[in-house]
Amino acid sequence: MYRKSKGLFALMMGLIISFLLIQPSLANSEAILEKQAEIDQYLFVDHLDEIEEMGIHVTHTSPVDTYVEIGISPYSDEHAEYLTEIFGAEFVKVVEGQQAVTLTTGADTVSPETAINNHTEETSGSTSASVWWFTGIGAVLLAVVLFTVIRRRKQTVS
């Protein structure tokens, strides 16, 4: 009986520690996705003409662990520094971008009606974070209840 309770306690503590280590990582990725959305709005909507006049062609933005990668073509240190100053060096890494080429055959142009629109689902980061916190609190409470029940059974058996 004692070995089972010790094993169960170790399992619950492992789950709790795993939760505590995973949660900050998920919050960080949500922050990076929000930063990417902000960068996309700036580069592709609000300041598109200004960026093109400077001779900068943004090929992509991509969230990576702790920063957003921005691909530009042609790459130059001057253009990279310009974008880094706008968005902050801790959030952005500017790299040489490669223009994507479609491999389909057919018409040379695509009408706006047939263009693919990629829309990300708008979700609230605070809602997602609160779900994780409630899950964590529930796991801790479950561990406490199980530990208490096992301890009481052990005391009554002794």
Buried (B, 14 or more C-beta within 10 A) or exposed (E): EEEEBEEBBEEBEEBBEEBEEEBEEEBEBBBBBEBBBEBBEBBEEEBEEEBEEEEBBBBBBEBEEEBBBBBBBEBBEEBBEBBBEEBEEEBBBBBEBEEEEEEEEEEEEEEEEEEEEEEEEEEEBEEEBEEBEEEBEEBBEEBEEBBEEBEEEEEEEE
